[in-house]
Amino acid sequence: MSESFVVALALEGQLRLDDQPALHQAVAVARQQGASQGQDLSLVPGKLIVLACRPQGQHLRGPHQRRLAAQALASLQTRLAAESIPLLHFPQHNTAAALQLLAPLVQPQVVLHCRESRLFDDWPLARESFPRVFAEFRRGLGQAPKPPLPLPDLGGLGGLRLEGAWGWREPTGIDAAAEAAGDSAGERGATDPRSAFPFAGDEASGLARLSHYCLESDGLHQYKEHRNGLVGTEFSSKFSPYLALGSLSVRRIWQTVLDYQALHGADEGSEWMKQELLWREFFLWTAQRHGASFGAPGGLQNRRSDAIEDRELFERWCRGRCGHPLIDAQLNELRTTGYLSNRGRQWVASHFINELRLPWTWGARFFEWWLIDAQPALNTGNWAYLAGVGNDPRSFNGPPRRFDLERQVRLYDPDQMHRRRWS
C-alpha cells in the first residue's frame, strides 16, 4: 500500500477537467499537504487519482449516449496519463464500492466529489417558494452565474501506480464500449452520415464546438432564427450532448456567450441562447425541489390521467411504425443516431400524448434511453410540460398544448427533406 498522501477525485459522471471546482479543491489539498511536509512536490509520488464510477442515481444510458461517454472517458484518460495521474474506471460500482475495492492498494486520505454542472452552486431562488413558472424564475433571479474555472496545473500530482486493482478497466474506444454493452452494429449509430450530431463526445470536441458555434461562425447570431431546423449540424448549437455527459460546463457556455456579446453586442440569438440555458437550470432545480412528483403520471399538477395503456400500439410506436409518416421519420432518426431536433421532439411528444393517448411517462422513458443528450430532469420536465402536468402555465386548469402536424410540416419541412431522409 502506498504511504503517500493521496487525494481521490470522483468524477460522478462529470467527464471534463475545465471548470471543475472539485478538481481545483483536490489540487489545492494535494499541494498544501506537500508543502506542509516540506517536500519537493515534483519528487512526491502519488498525489492524485481520478475515479470514474457509476454515479448515484445514474439513469440507464442507451447505446448512443454510452458511445459518446466512452469517447469522453478515453480522451480524459489520455490527458491525465500525460501527467501520470491514473484514471480508474469502475462502470459497475459507485464511488464507495470502488474505494473498498482499492483499499488493499491505496486508501485516499481525502475524497472529493464532482457535482453536476449548473449555473448556480446553490438555490438561485428560495427553495420553499421556488416558482412553478419559468417566467417567474427568470424575473426573480438576483444574481449572475460565477465565471468558469480554468484547468488547474496538474504537474507533479501523478506517479501513483495501482496495478492489480480489481474491478476497474481501461476506458475503451467506441466499438469496444458498444460491444461490451451488448449492442448490435445497427444500434451503435456511430458513423451514420445523415446524423445531425456527427461529433465526438469528449471535452476537447465540446470546447471546439462551443468556440466554432459562438465565436468562429454566425451560428449564435442566427440561433433564434434557425433553432427549429431539422437537418444538418448548424441549425442549433448541439451543446446538449456535452452538457448531459458533463464534458462541457454550462458556465463555460454562458461565459462564451458573454464573450460574444462583448465583441458584437447582445442580439436575439445570444439572448435566446442564455434563455435556453436558464430553462435547463429551471428544470434541474424544479426536479430537485419536487422529487418523485416531478416525474409522476399526474406531475406537479397532480392531474388524473386519461391515457390508454395500449402496449401493442406503444411497441409499434417504438419501432417507428405508428402510421404517421412525420412521426415515424422522427423516431427512425432517433433510434439510428440518438439525436432528434427540439422541434421534432415536440412533434413526437404531442402526437404521443394527444393523438395516440399513451402514458407520457412511457414516451419520456423511451427518450431517456435513446437520446444522446438524455438528462432525466430536462427530459421529464419537457415531456410533463407538453403533457399538461408540468410547468406550462397554459395547461393550468386547461388542456395540454397540441401541435397541428400538417401546419408544422408546411412551416419547417415544406420540401419534406427530413421525411425523405428518415422514412
C-alpha positions, 0 to 999 in steps of 0.5 A: 500500500502506498504511504503517500498522501493521496487525494481521490477525485470522483468524477460522478459522471462529470467527464471534463477537467475545465471548470471543475471546482472539485478538481481545483479543491483536490489540487489545492489539498494535494499541494498544501499537504506537500508543502506542509511536509516540506517536500519537493512536490515534483519528487512526491509520488502519488498525489492524485487519482481520478475515479470514474464510477457509476454515479448515484442515481445514474439513469440507464444510458442507451447505446448512443449516449454510452458511445459518446461517454466512452469517447469522453472517458478515453480522451480524459484518460489520455490527458491525465496519463500525460501527467501520470495521474491514473484514471480508474474506471469502475462502470459497475460500482459507485464511488464507495464500492470502488474505494473498498475495492482499492483499499488493499492498494491505496486508501485516499486520505481525502475524497472529493466529489464532482457535482453536476454542472449548473449555473448556480452552486446553490438555490438561485431562488428560495427553495420553499417558494421556488416558482412553478413558472419559468417566467417567474424564475427568470424575473426573480433571479438576483444574481449572475452565474460565477465565471468558469474555472480554468484547468488547474496545473496538474504537474507533479500530482501523478506517479501513483501506480495501482496495478492489480486493482480489481474491478476497474478497466481501461476506458475503451474506444467506441466499438469496444464500449458498444460491444461490451454493452451488448449492442448490435452494429445497427444500434451503435449509430456511430458513423451514420452520415445523415446524423445531425450530431456527427461529433465526438463526445469528449471535452476537447470536441465540446470546447471546439464546438462551443468556440466554432458555434459562438465565436468562429461562425454566425451560428449564435447570431442566427440561433433564434432564427434557425433553432427549429431546423431539422437537418444538418449540424448548424441549425442549433448549437448541439451543446446538449450532448456535452452538457448531459455527459458533463464534458462541457460546463454550462458556465463555460457556455454562458461565459462564451456567450458573454464573450460574444456579446462583448465583441458584437453586442447582445442580439436575439440569438445570444439572448435566446441562447442564455434563455435556453440555458436558464430553462435547463437550470429551471428544470434541474432545480424544479426536479430537485425541489419536487422529487418523485412528483416531478416525474409522476403520471399526474406531475406537479399538477397532480392531474388524473390521467386519461391515457390508454395503456395500449402496449401493442400500439406503444411497441409499434410506436417504438419501432417507428411504425405508428402510421404517421409518416412525420412521426415515424421519420422522427423516431427512425432518426432517433433510434439510428443516431440518438439525436432528434431536433427540439422541434421534432421532439415536440412533434413526437411528444404531442402526437404521443400524448394527444393523438395516440393517448399513451402514458407520457411517462412511457414516451419520456422513458423511451427518450431517456434511453435513446437520446444522446443528450438524455438528462432525466430532469430536462427530459421529464420536465419537457415531456410533463410540460407538453403533457399538461402536468408540468410547468406550462402555465397554459395547461393550468386548469386547461388542456395540454398544448397540441401541435397541428402536424400538417401546419408544422410540416408546411412551416419547417419541412415544406420540401419534406427533406427530413421525411425523405431522409428518415422514412 
